Amino acid sequence: MISRVHSSILQGIDAVAGEVEADVARGGLGELKLVGLADTAVKESVSRIQAALRNSGYRWPGPKVTINLAPADVKKDSAAFDLPIALAVMQAGGMFASETCDDFLVIGELALDGRVRAVKGALATAMLARRLEKRGLICPADNAAEAAVVEGIEVIPVSFLTEAVGFLTGELPIEPADVDLGEVFRTASRYEVDFADVRGQESAKRALTVAAAGHHNILMIGPPGAGKTMLAKRLPTVLPPLTPDESLETTRIYSARGLLSPGQSLMATRPVRTPHHSTSSAALVGGGIIPKPGEISLAHHGVLFLDELPEFTRTTLEMIRQPLEDRYVTIPRVHSTLKFPAAIMLVAAMNPCPCGYFTDPKRQCKCSPVVIERYLSRISGPLIDRIDIHIEVPPVPWRQLRGDTEGLSSADMRQQVLAARSVQRNRFATANKSVSSSPLLPTTYDLRPSTTTNATMSSKQVRQFCKLDAAGETLLKQAMTELGLSARAHY
């Protein structure tokens, strides 16, 4: 007898349709075959499934069992096939029958005692179920919250293999998971840090406000302990709140990497990624035998903070040049090319010299001019050219450090940023009219697309909206001549 269960295959951050076919033959010698370009993690699943069936009160059918994972030319490397394989084998062995199995996609990893564990890519699979016009998705209970944000399908949470069987046979009614997106955004879109925590550095705060308003990349240069890291980690608190569309895009990346907490439905705050300077190129921009999104994609719609910028290898830094301009990462492979979104704000920090005290008024720098020049040359000109704002972050004086007066808070800075973004939204309203909102989320939220920010204006738009008077033209000409600015820096 042959049975079929529909599932999904995760490719990058997207899910594609897959099927699990099982055939149980009564005659012949005992034999088990698993075919369909399965990776080691999938091949090892048979032992887990056999133990899960036995410990759930079922028997392993046989003696001859053939399992096929389709399509056969797509590599499968996920334990998410455990539950669909178990259900397909049980149906093929006549252990239960279901008239609704074809209406659902099924994903889930099995434990030896029959528990269903969380898997990666539940959100992408729910989106696939909607595209395929399926009735819904059967998934681990820990993944139900993230999958339930997709409207138009039923998300059935199961914690044990027996629950999945009971639901498919109609013996165990299970209520579909439901998520109140409004409540999620109200309770989760809060930050635990605030710019008011940073003493002094009002000039740097002003520069970060301008950077956030125009979505500009920024480089902070200063001695150790001046507050560069504190400033960078607080930048998302002044950015506009995530829209539901932006939240969905970011959540899909984290779901594909398995980085969502159990029960978490959406990313409600803008992410901040702070990779160490020893990070490899593949970890930063994405890659691998089966490409996965890297740190730059995990910072999508958020902030990528590169501390100690010159300590990163030059090869690694050069790989972020293309994503900074194109806002996506391209990973080419022999059989396909994957694209991962990477609409980020780059915030970089560095010391002015190897010892860090070249600009410190109270500490003596021990670095020679040659050493300083060699240190600064680790960052290429083309990369520096893509960073719009360079700001010096000096040491904080004792009076400001111990004083009672607080500077700008995140709330104050965010008001300025929102006011600037409102101007930009009105300025580019015509250009944004053709962009439609996502059909996957309810229409009770503000689904207006992100504005074209100052940093993403085309050269034509710059000439149209940024007309200079005579004094401005003179200043720009002087800067171009004396600083040797490129055409990109000019705009």
N, C-alpha and C positions, 0 to 999 in steps of 0.2 A: 504494500500500500504506500502511496506517495502523498505527502502533505507539503504545504507551502506556508511560510510565515514571512510577512513583510517587515523589513528593518531598514537601516540606513548605514552608509559608510561615510565617515568623516574625512573630508579632504580639505586641509587647511582649516578655515573657519566655517566652511559650508558643508552641508550634508547632501549626499546623492543617494538615490534609491538603490536598495539592495534587497535580495531575497535569500531566504534559507529554505532549501528543499531537502527533504528527508525521505528515504526509501527503506522500508524494513521488509526483508525477504525471509520466509520461513525455512526454506531449504538450504542446503549447502553447509559448509563449515563456518564456524564462528569467525566473523571478519568485520572490522570497522574501518571505513575509509572516510577521510575528510578532504575534500577537494575544493578548488576555487581560489588558488593563490592566497592561502592563509599564512599569516606570519606566525612566529613562535607563540606569541601570546594567545592566538586563536587556536592553534593546534593543541596547546596544553589545556584548553578549556574542556576537552572531552572528559578528562579525569575529574575535574571539578563537577561537571554536569552529572556524571555517573554517581558520585558521592552525594550530590544534592538530591537527586531523585531517590536514592536509597534511604537517605535520612529524612525525606519528606513523606515516606510511606509508599513510594512507587517502585516499580521494578524497571530495570533496563531491558527494553525489547530486543529481540534478536531472533536467531543468532547473527544474521547478516544485516548490517546497518551502513547505509551510504548517505553521507551528508554533503550537499553541494552549496557553496556560497556563490551567488550570482550578483553581478556579472563576473565572469571568470577572469577577465583581463584587468581587473582593478584589485590592487593589493589591499588586504584586510589586516589591520594590526590592532584591533581593539577588543577588549574583553566584553564590550557591550553586546556581542553576539551570543553570550552564554544563555540568556533567557530565551531569545527566539530559537536557538538550536534545541534547547530542552523542550519547548512547546512543540516544535516541528517533529521531533523524534517521538514524543508521546502521542501525537495525533497519528503519525504513520504507524505506530505500534498498536493503534486501536484502544488506547488508554482513556481517551476522551474525544468527543466530537463537538465542534463549534460551528455555528452558522455566521458568527460575527467576526471571526478571526481576520478575514480579508479586509475588514473595515478599519483596521488599526495598524499602525507601525509599532514595533516592539523593540525596546532596548533594555539592557540591564546585565550586570555582572552577578554571578551566583557565588555564594559562599558554600562551604561544604555542608552546612546544616540547612540549606535551602533559603537562606536570607538573600534578598536582592540588594546589591550594593550600588552606590552612585557611580555614574559613568560621565565621560566628557561629551560635550556637544549636544546636550538635551534640548537647548534652545534652538539650535540649528535643525535638529530633527523635527521639532514641533513646527518650525517654519516650512520644512519639507512636507510634512503631513498636510498642512494647509494648501500648499501648492498642488499636491497630488489629489486634493479634494477627498481626503480620507475623513472618516468620522472622528478619529482621534489618535492618541498616542498612549501606549501602556509603558510606563517608565518607573524607575525606582522612586520611592516616596521622597528621598532626599533631593531628587531633581525636579519634583513636581512644581515647586514654586517658580523656578526659572522658566519652565516650559509653559506654565499657565498664563504667562503674559501675552501669548499669541491668541488672539480671539478667533472664534469660528470653529474651534476643535475642542473635543473633550480630552482632558489630560487625566488619565486614570493612574493614581499612585498605588503601587504595590510594594509590600515589604517582604513578602515570602512568595516562593514559587506556587504554593498552594492557593494563594490569593489570586494570582494570575489565572490559574486553571479554573478556579471557582467563578471568576468574572466572565471568562470566555464561555463557560457552559451555562451561564445564567443562574447558577446556584448561589452566588455571592454578589449582590448588588453593591457597587462601590461608587460613591458620589465623586464626580469629577472635581479636581482641585480648582480653587478659585482664588484670585489675587486682586485685592483692592489697590490699584496702582496709585490712586490719590493718597491713600494712607501710607503706602511705601515711601513716596516722595516726601511726605510730611515728616515721617519719623526718621528716615535714613539720610536725608539730604542735609546733614548738619556736620560741621567741622569742629574738631576738638582743639584746634589751634587758632590763633588770632595774631594779626600784625601788632596789636597793642602789646604783645609779649616782648617785642623787639625794642630795646632801648636805643635811642638815637637813630642814626641812619635814615633821617627823614629824606635826604637827597636820593638815597637808594630806593626808598619807598615810592617816591615820586616817579622815578624811572620805571619801577615795576608797574605802577599804575598806568603809565603811558604804554608800556609793553602789553599789558593785559587789555587795554582799550583797543589797541590796533592789532593784537595778536602777533606781536613782533618777537623775534628771538632776541635774547639778551645775554651778555657776558659780563660777569662781575669779577673784578680783579682787586685783590686785597690780601693782607697778611692773615695768617692763621688766627682764628678766634674773633674775627671782626663781625661775624654774623651772617656770612654768605649762605650757609646751609639753612639757617633759620628762616632767612628771607625767602629762599627758593621753595621750601616746603609749605610756606603759607600763601604762595601765589594762587593756588586754586580757590582760596577763600574769597578772592576778589573778582574772579571770573564769573560771567553770567551762569545761572543755574543750568544744569543739563536739561535739555529738552527731552521728551520721551523718545524721539527718533535717535538722538545722540546716545541716550542711555541704552537703547536697544542695540545699537551698533557696538558700543563698548562692551556690553554684557555678552554679546555673542563671541567676542574674542576671548574673554575670560572663561566662558563656558567651554570653548574648544580646548583651552589649556587646562581645564579642571581646577581653576583657581577660585571658583565661587564657594562660599561657605555653605554647609548643608542648610537647606531651607531658604537660602538667599534667592530673591527673585530678580532683582535688577541692581545695576551699579547706579546709585543715586547721587554720588559725588564724583567730581572729576578726579581721575587717577593721577598719582604722582609716582613715577618710577625713578629709582636712584641706583642704577647699576654700578657696580664697583669697577675701578679702572682696569682690573685684570679680566674683565668680561671679554669673551671671544666674539668674533664678528658674527658668527651664527646666532649666539645668544642675544646680541644687540639688535640685529636687523631681521632675524629669522632664518630658518634653513633646516638642514638635517636631511637624512635619507628620505624620510617622509616629511616635507617642509611643515614647520610649525611657526606661528607668529612669535617674534622676539620682543625685546623690551620696548622698542620704538612703536610697535603696534599695540602693546599693552598700555602705552601712554596715549592712545587715540582719544582725542577730545580732552586731553589733559596736559600734563607737564612731564617732559623728560629732563631730568636734572643730571648733568654730567659734572660731578665734582672732581677736582684735580685734573682738569681737561688735558694738560700736556702729558699726563701719565698714561693715558690711553695710547695703544699702539696706533701708529699713523694709518695703517691699513684699515683698522676698525673705524677710525674717525672718517676716513674718506668714503666709507660705505654709507654714511648717513647724508651725504650731500644730495643725492638724487631724491630720497624721501622728503627732505626739507622743502624742495621745490614742487615736487609732484604730489605730495601728500598721500602717497602710497608706496609700498615696498613691492618690488617685482622679484620673485624667486624662480629663475628658469631651471627646468629639468629636461631630461631627454624626451620624455613623452608628453610633458605638459608644462605650462607656466602658471604659477599661482600669484595672485596679487593680494596683499594684506593692507588694509587701511592704516594710515599713519598721519592723521591730521593733528600735529602736535605743536606745542610751544616748546622750543629748546631753551633751557636755562642752563648756562655753563658757568663754572666758577674755577678760578685758578689763582695761584700765588704769583706775584710779580717776578719771582726768581726761585731757584731751587730751595734756598733756605727760608724763603717766605718773607723776609724783612726788608726788602729793597725800598719800599715806600713807607716803612714804619718810622715815625719821627723819634722814637725812643729806643729803638733797638738797632744795632749796627749790622748791616748786611755783610756777609763774608764771601759773597760771590764776585768773581771777576767779571768784567764786561763780556769777555768771550764766553764764559759759562752761562751768563744771562741770555746772551744772544742765541746760544745753542739750545737753551731751554725753551725760549719763545718760538724758535723755528720748528719745534715739533708739531706745531699746528700750521697747516698749509694756508696759504693766502686764499685759495678758492673757498675753503670752509669759513674762514674769518669773514669773507665777503658776504656770506649768507647770514651773518649775525648782525642784526640791524642796530642794536644799541649796545655800547660798551660803557660801563660805569665803574668808577673806582669806589671801593668800599673801605674807608679808612678805619683804624681802630677807634673804639668808642671811648671818649673821655670819661674820667672818673665821675665828674659832676653829672653827666647824663646817665651813666650806668647806675648810680645810686640815688638819683633824684626821684621825686614823687610824681613828676609831670609825665603823663603818657602822651605819646605821639599819635600819629594817625592809626586808627583801628581798621580792621578789615571792613567793617560796615561803612565807614567813611569812604574808604578807597573804592569799595564796590559801587557805591552811589555814583561816583565819578565815572567808573567804567561803564555802568549801565547807561548813563547819560550820553557818553560818547558812542556806545553801540547803537543807541536810539537814533542819533544823528546819522550814523552809517546805514542803519536799516532804512531810514527815509530816503537817503541819498541813492541807494541802490535798489529801491523798491521795484522799479521796472525790470531790472535784471533778474530779480528773484520771483517774478510772477509766474514764470514757466515751471518752477520747481514744485512738485506735488508732495504731499506728506505721505507717511507710511500707512498702508491699509491695515497693518497688523495691530495697531493700538487704537483705543477709543478716541473719539473726536471731542471729548470733554476737556482736553488740554490744549494749550497754545502750541500748535504744530507748525508755526511759521519756520521756514528754513533759516539756518544760520546766515547772518548777513555776510556780504562780501566785506571783509575787514580791510583796514588800511594796508596791512601787510600783503594781502592777496590781490590788490588792485593791479590791473594790467597797465602797461605803459600808456595805452590809449586813455584809460581812465585817469591816470595821474595827470596827463596833459589836459584832460577835460576839467577835472575838479580841483587841481592844485595849481592854479595860475599864480605866478609870482609877480610882485611889483618890481620896480627898478632896484630897490635896496635888496630884495630877496635874490634877484638875479645876480647882483654883484657878490653877495655872500656865497652863493652856490658856486659861482665861477672861481672865487678865491679858494674855496674848499677843494674843488676839483683840481686846481693847479697845485696847491701846496701839499695836499694829502695824497695826491695821485689816485683819486677814486676811480673805480671802474664804472662802466655803464650801469651795471646792476646797482652799485652803491649810489650812483647819481639818482636813480629813480627812488 
